[in-house]
Amino acid sequence: MPIKFKESQTVVNRQTKKSTTQHFYMHAQSTPLLQKTLADDNTRGPRKQKIRNELVRRGAPLQAAAEA
């Protein structure tokens, strides 16, 4: 099973009453989003470790580049 970035959401179309499930997998998230979430103080330890593992797998730096 792929690693989840956050819980899946069920979205209901109010006009057709049909529901679709949105999944948030780690491999589908952008690198800047992962770096920003890793640097956030509100992110818990287990999620930070999952993000670190994904960034290492991608070969991306763990910290976002400093803006000039």
C-alpha positions, 0 to 999 in steps of 0.5 A: 500500500502506498504511504498516505500524506493525509486521510482520504476524503469523500466528496459529494457532488450536490447536484448529482448526489454522486460521491468520489473519494480523493486519496492523498498519497505521499508520492503524488504530493509536490516536493515544495509542499512536502518541504513546507510541511516538514518545516512546519512546527505543527507537523507531528513526528511520524508524519515528518519521518514519512516526509523525510523518507519520501524526500530521500527517495526523490533525492530532494533536499530536506529543506527548501532553498533559502529565498534571496 
